[in-house]
Structures are given as C-alpha cells and as structure tokens.
Amino acid sequence: MVLKHLPLYLWRCLYAIFAILGFFAAYLLAWMAVNRRRPVQATSRSRRLCYIKTDYWGELRAGGSVTHTREFVNAGCDLGYEISVFACDPLSHYQLKPKVEVIPPSQGLYDLPIFVSQMEYNLRFPWAVWRRLRGTALDGVYQRHSNNNFSGVALSLLLNTPFFLEYNSSPTWIAKNWMKQKSALLASLCERLNLRGAYRVAVVSDVLKRYLGSQGLDGQAVIVNPNGVDPKRFGPHVGASAIRAQLPADKYLVGFIGVFGQWHGVLTLMRSVKHVFAACPNAHFVIIGDGALKRQMLEILESDDMVDQVTFVGLIDHDAAPAYLNACDVLVSPHEEMADGSEFFGSPTKIFEYMATGKGIVASNVGQLGELLSNEHDALLVQQRNEVELGEAIVRLLRDSCLRERLGAAARRKVESAYTWEENFRRVILPSPPTGLGGSELKADQNEVASF
C-alpha cells in the first residue's frame, strides 16, 4: 500500500520544494522592486478597488473580522466604488454586495505542514488575480493583513497601483502568542515586506500606530482608523420585543456579545455576576457568542451558584445582533490587556454597536476603549480584571435609568458623527496622499516584533 502511493507522495514533496523556492524567489523580487519603486499616488479617478482576503482560517461565521470586511466593502459600494473581491473561500456568511471570486489553495499540499501551502499561495493568488484584472484601471489593492502572506504587495507591483494595508495586529506576535509557533520567521518576513511596500497602513488604534513607529515606519504612512457601525441598523429604533419574549420576564438584562477570548475579559465578567445579583436580584445576564473559554465561564458560574442568572444565546447571525443588543438595558465590554502583558491593541466592533444602540455601557479603561469613551459622559469606565468594580458599575446603571439614557444618547451622537463605516472607508481610501511612501524605512532588527 505504501509503495502504491509513493509516487504521489514524492510528487507532493517535489511540489513543496518548488513552492518554498518559488516563495523566496518571489519575496526577493518583491523586496527589490519595492525598494526601487517610485512612489505611486492614489488618485480615486477610476473609483475601482481590488479587495483581497487571504486568511487561512476556514470560512468564519461571526466575529469582528467578519463584520469589518462586510461593512467596509459594502460602504465602499454605497459610496460609488466598484470593488472586486478575491478570497480563498466564498465568504458566504459575509453578505457582501459584490461577487466574491474564490481562488482556492492547492489541494495537492493538504497533508503537508500548512506553512508550505501558505507559501505556495503567495504564488498562486497574485498570479490568478493579476490574470483577471490586468489592464484594469484601479485606485488600489486593499488587503486585510493575514498571516504568512504578501499578495497585496505583489499585486500592487504587478498592477502598478497603490497598496492599502489594513493592519489589525502583528502577525508575528500572533504566531508566537496565539498559535504557539516556535518560529515566526515566515510571519516576520511577510509582515516586514507588507509594511515596507504599503502606500498607506490603516491601523485600528493608537497603540498599533505607536508600535509601528517603534519599528521605524514613517508616521505619515500610518493612519488610525477605528472600526465603525451602521447607525441605521443599530439603534433605539430597532424592534426587540420578540427577543425580550424569549428571555426571562421582569428582569434587567445585562448584555455581552463577542468571542469568548481572554482579551474580551469574559472570565472577569462571569465573576462579576454574583456581585451584581447580590445587589440587584432582578438582574439577568445575556451572553451572545461562543469561544474557547466557555467551559471556564460555566465553571465559574457553577462555583458561584449563578448558572440560572445567565443565558448563553450562542452564535447568532449578525442581522439578529441589533435586536439582541436593543433588548438589553446595559451592555458590557470588560476587555483586558493581552495574556503576555502587552497593551490591548484592538478596536472592538462591539463597542461601536453598543454606542449606536443608545444603551448604558460599562467598559474597561484599556487601550482604545479608554480613548474612545469618556467616563461619566458616554459610558462608565472601570479598571480591567476588577470584578467588584465591574459589578458596581453595572448595578449603578441598572438602578439609574436617567443615567443610562444620558450616557446612551451621548454615545450614539458620537458614533453618528465620526464612526460610521462610510467614514471608515473614506479615512483609508480618500485622504490626501502621505509623503515619503513607496518604501518606508523599517528598523533592521525585527526581533522586537515578537515582544509586541
């Protein structure tokens, strides 16, 4: 049996060697081309954009990355842009207005380490997109930064158009801290080339901009572009009676929506339930989402004898989120710093959706949350990982409907004025061109990336 399949296995090994050698050859060519390239100016004349998504996570159904992709692309379409979307899977749950052209990874490398397939995809993907778009006038190529991929840089060179990089976190940091990879060399190489070749880098928070500055990236190449919300979809006008009917009657509802990850502070939230219930027995928690920490969340509730005070809704379609959030009286976002002690660098889409609902918000005073929200003006901010302070703030809002309404109204006014998805799109694609781009200098020492 082994001998029968040996030729196929050898073929795969030879193809893997070709993919690895081809990756490094393409990388070196792209690196040299970026360094010699004259700055390319964004024009917005053609009003056509190429959006690429090269994540190797399978087809996600929910989460902030799904929301961002859908809302950014659809906002661009609403502003009159023709957007060509290319991805490694059909993005069928994203509800995008443009058609998605799928460029699947190689099936011949499925039984080899995933990095081999990812390296080969850096050859397959740009070539396939270039064949479809060559000769087309574009305002740019936009890529949501993904691990082990520099297709955006390659395409910008092949199509002679600016490269817009959406940088939500350091892939090198993720490879070492979340994926527990012993070596992040491949992620580091791709990250370095992407940052060097980008015409404009859009980061979601000042924390990330400071980090890129520490790596030597020209500050004029980087714009802070927090996430956003569609106030027409999220707001006090959304009907929630059907959702309330499914939840415990005559209760004050405290809502949370998101992935159950460490940085979302869900364990602190579960520990706060007993404090809230002790002061406000008619409070009930509504937890929307799922994730790796659910078992630990349930263990905390069982230990505190609070299981009956919490309803786990599970994953929901994003279309249902406005009604669920509007059914709640208070919404919570107890984020915390990363597990390795790094400062929280995200821009949670949930917080903008919370603000648009006009409900009272309790959030941790970390990262962008502490910059976006003003304590006692449009939210109550609490110390991270402090279950008692979190519980007290929740109880305060439950007991004071006037305070909830005042904070909620101020929060909604803020997102309506500055944090819609259309504004998010404009900030990246339409601002005046930054100077000194087309080959921004980065520090030679990339070891610092892993400490982010």
N, C-alpha and C positions, 0 to 999 in steps of 0.2 A: 504494500500500500504506500509506504514511504517513497519507494523508488518510482512508483507511478506518478506521484505528484512532484517529484524532484525537479523536473524541467520547469514547471510553473513557478516553483519557489525560487529557482535560480533566476528566472526571468524577472521576478519581482525584486530580487536583490540587485540585479543589474540596473533595473529602472530606478531603484532607490539611490544607487550610486550616481546615476545620471542626474537625478533630481537634486541631490546635495551639491554636486559640482556645478550644475546649472544655476542653483540659487546663489552660490558665492560669486560666480561669474557675473550674473545679473546685478548682484549687490555692488560689486566693484565698479561696474559700468555706470550704474545709477549714482554712486558716490562721486565718481569723477565728473559726471555730467552736471550734477548739482553744483559742484564747486566751480565749474567753468561757465555755468549758465548765467546769462544776463537776466536781471530781474524782469519777471513777467507781470504786467499790470492787469488788474481786474478791470473790466470795462462795463459790465452789465448791459452790453448792447444787444446781445443775442437773446438774453433772458432765457437761456437754456443751461441746465446744470446736470452734471453726472453725479449721482449719489451712490456710493458703494458701501456694502456692509459685508465684511469678511469674517465675522465671528464664527468660531468652530464650536458653538455651544449646543447645536441642535436647534430645533425651532421653539424658541421661547414663547410662552403663552401670556405671561404677565410680568410686571416689573417696570422700574423706571426707564430701563433702556428701551423697552418696547414702546412705552409712552412717548419718549423723546423722539425716537425715529418716526413714529406715525405723525406726531403733531408738527415736527419740523418740516417734514416733506409735504404734508398737506397744507401747512401755512404757506410754503413757497408756491404751491399750486394756486392757492387763493390769491396770492399777490401777482399772479400772471406768469409765473415761470413754468417752463416745460421741463420736467425733471425725469431723467432716465435713471431707473433704479436697477442696480445689479447686486445680486447676493448669492450666497452659497446654498440657500434654501428658499422656499417660496414665500416666506413671511406671511403665511395665510391668515394668521391671527392679528396682523398689524392694521388691517383695514386701510391700506394706503390707496390714495386716489390714482396714482399712476400704476401701470402694469409693472410687475417685478419680473425681470429676466434672470432666470436661475442659471448659474454656472457651477455645476456640482463638482466637488472634489473628486480626485481619481479613485475609482473603485479597486484599482489594482494594488493599492498600498494599504488596504484596510487592516491587514494583520501585522503590520509593522508599527513601530512607535509613531505616535501621532505627529511628532515634530517633522518626520520625513514627509508626510502628506502635506503638512503646512508649508514646508519649504518648496515642494513641487507646486503648490497652489499659487505661490508668488510668480511662477512662470505661466501657469495655465490661465489664471484670472485676468491679468492685464492684457495678455495676448487676445483672449476672447472678447474683452470689452473694446479693445482698440479696433478689432476687425468690424465690430458693429458701429462704431462711432467715428471712424476715420473720415476726414473730410467734413465733419460736422463742426460748426462754429459753437464753441462753448464759453460760458463765463467762468467755468472752473470745474474741478473734480473735488468732491466733498467726501471725506471718509471719517466714519466713527472709528477711532483708534482701536484696533484689535490686536491680540497677541500674535507675535511672530509673523507680521505681515507689513509689507511696504508697497502694496499695489497702488496706493494713491500717488506716491512719488513717481512710480514707473509710468503710470498713465498720464500724469501731468507732463512728463518729459516726452512721451510718445505723441501726445495730442497738442503739445506746446500751449498749455493753459495753466492758470494758477491752481495750486493745491491748497485746499482748505482742510485743516486737520482739527477734528473735534477730539479734545484730549480730556478725558474724564478722570484719569488716574494714570500712574506709571505702570505700564505692563511689566516692567522689571520687578517692581515692588510686589505686584500681584503674583507673578510667577514664584517668587520666593516665599511670600507670606500666606497666600491663599491656596496656591497649587502645591506648595511644599516641594518645589523643584530644587534639586541640589545645585544645578547650574542654570543661570538665567542668561547665558551668553547670547542665545538666539534672540530672546526678547530684547536684550540690551542693544544688539546690533540694529534691529529693526526700529526700535524707539529712537535711536540716535539719528538714523537716516531720515525718518519721518519728520523729526523736529528740524533737522537741518534743511530739508527740502521743502518745507511748508512756506507758502506765501503768507498765510495767516493761521495762527493757532488759537482756537477758541477753547478756553478753559471755563469750568463751571464755578470756580471760586477763587478768591484772592489767595487762598492757601496754595493752590496749584500754581498760580502766577508767581508767587514768591519762590516756590520750589524751582520752577523753570529758570527764574532769574539767577538762582544759586548755581544752576548748571551752565550759565553763561549765555542763555538765549536772549537776544535783543528784546528788551521790554516792549518796543514798538511793534514787534511781530505778534505779541500776545494780547488778546482782549478777553476780559472777564465777561462771560455770557451765562448768567444763571439760567436755570430751567424756567419754565413758564406754565401757563394754564390757559384754557379757553373759558373765559367767564360766561360765555353763552351756554356752555354745557354744565358748568359747576356754579351753583349759586342758590340763594334762598328761594328762587322761583321753581326749583326742581321738586316735583311731587315725591313725597316719601311715605305716604300713608300705607301703601302696600307693604313696604319694608317694615314699618313700625308694627304692622299687624302680625308679622312673623316673629317679633321679638317680645320679650316679657313686657306685659302691660303695666302701666303706672310706675314706670321706672325712669330714672335719669340715665341716659345712655352715654357712656364714655367710649369713643371710637378710636381705633387704630387700624391703618391699612399699610401693608408692606410685606416685604420678605423677612422671614424670621432669621436675620443675621445678627452677629454680635454687635456690629456698629449701630444697629437700629435700637439697641437698648431694651429689647423685649424682655430680658430676664429681670431687669430693674422694674419694668412696668408690671410684671406679674407679682413681684414682691410688694408693690405699692397697693395691690388690690385690698389686702387685709386692712391697711391703714385707711383707705377710702371707705370701706364697708363699716369699719368701727365708728366713723364719724357721720356717715351717710348711708344707713342700711337700705335705702331705696335706690342705690346706685347699681348699675349693671354695666359690665364691660363687653364691648362688641369688637372682636378681633378678626380682621379680614386679611387673609393671606395664608401663607404656608412657608415652611423652610426647615433648615437643619436643626434648629433649636426647639422645635415644637415639643419634643419629649421632655426636655428640661423645663420648659414652661409649664407643662402639665404636672411634672413632679413638684414644682414649687407650689402650685395651686392645691395639689393633694396634701402636701405637708402642712399648708396653712388652712386646710379645710375650706377652700374658697372656690372649688370647682363649679358649684352651682351659680356663682356670681359672674361667670364669664361664658359667653357664647362664642365659639370658634366657627366662623362662617365658611372658612376655606377660601380657595381661589375663586374669583369672580371675573366675568368679562368686564373690560374697562367701561363699557357702556352702562353697566349697573353701578359703577362707583359713585356717580353724583347722588343717586338716590340713597345709597347706604350712608354716605357722609352726611347728607342733609337730614337723615333720620336721627342723628346723634345730637346731643346737647353740648358736649365738649369733645374736642379732638386733641390727641396727644402725639407728640413726636419726641420721644426720650432718647435721642441719639447720644452716642458717646464716642470718645476717641478710639482709634483702631487698637486691636489687641496687642500690637507691639509697642504701643505708646505714641505712635505717630498721630499728629493732629488730624481730626476729621476733615477730609478734603472734599466731601461731596456737596451736591446741590439737590436735596431730595425733592422729587416731583410732588410727593405727597404734601409738602408744606405749602406749595403754591395752590394746590387743590383745596387744602384746608382753608387757606385765606380767602379763596373765592367763594366758599360756602357761606361766609359771614358768621361762622360759629366761633365760640370761645376756644382759644388754643393755649395749650401748655406745651412748651418745648424746652429742650436743654439749651443752655447758653454755650454752645460749642460751634466752632467753625463758622460757616455761612449763616447758620440759624441765628447766632448772636449778632450778626451784622445786618441781616435782612429784617429781623423782628426787633421791635423796641419794647422793652419791658414796661408794662402798665399802659402802653399806648395801643398796641395792636395784638398783644399776647402777654402771657405770663412766662417768664424765663426762669428756669431752675438750674441748680447745679447738677451736672451729669452724675449718674450712678448713685444718686441720693434718693432712695425710695420714699423716705419720710417727707422730704421737701416736695417731691413729685406728688405724693398723695395729698399733701396740704393744699397745693395749688389747684389740684383737681376739685377738691372739696370746696374751696373758696369760690370757684366758678359755678359749681353746681348750686350753691346756696345764693348766688347773687345774679339774677337774670339780667339786671341792668348792666352789670359789668360785662357779662357775656356779650350782650348786644352792642355795647360801646366798642369793645375790643374787636368784635367780629366785623362791624361796619368799617372801622379804620383799616383793618387788614384787607378787606375787599377793595376799598378805594385804592390801596397801594398797588395791588396786582393789576387792577384795571388800567392804571396809569402807566405802568412800566414793565409789567411781566406777562404780557400775552405772548403766545407762540409766534405771532406775526412780528412782534418786536424782537423776539429771539432770532428769527431768520434775518431780519434787517441788520441786526448788530454784526452778524458774521459776514454776510454777503455784500451789503451795501455801503459800509463806512468808507471814508476816504482812504486811499491806499497807504499803508505804512511804509516807512522808508527803511533802507538798508536790508531788504529781504532778498530772497533768492539764494541764500547761502549763509544763514546766520551762524555766527561762531559759537561753538559749544566747548566747554572745558574738555580737555583730553581725558581727564580722569572720570570714567563712568562708574567707578565703584560706589560713588556717593548715591547713585540712583537706588541701589538696593536698600539704603537706610531710610528712604522716604516713607 
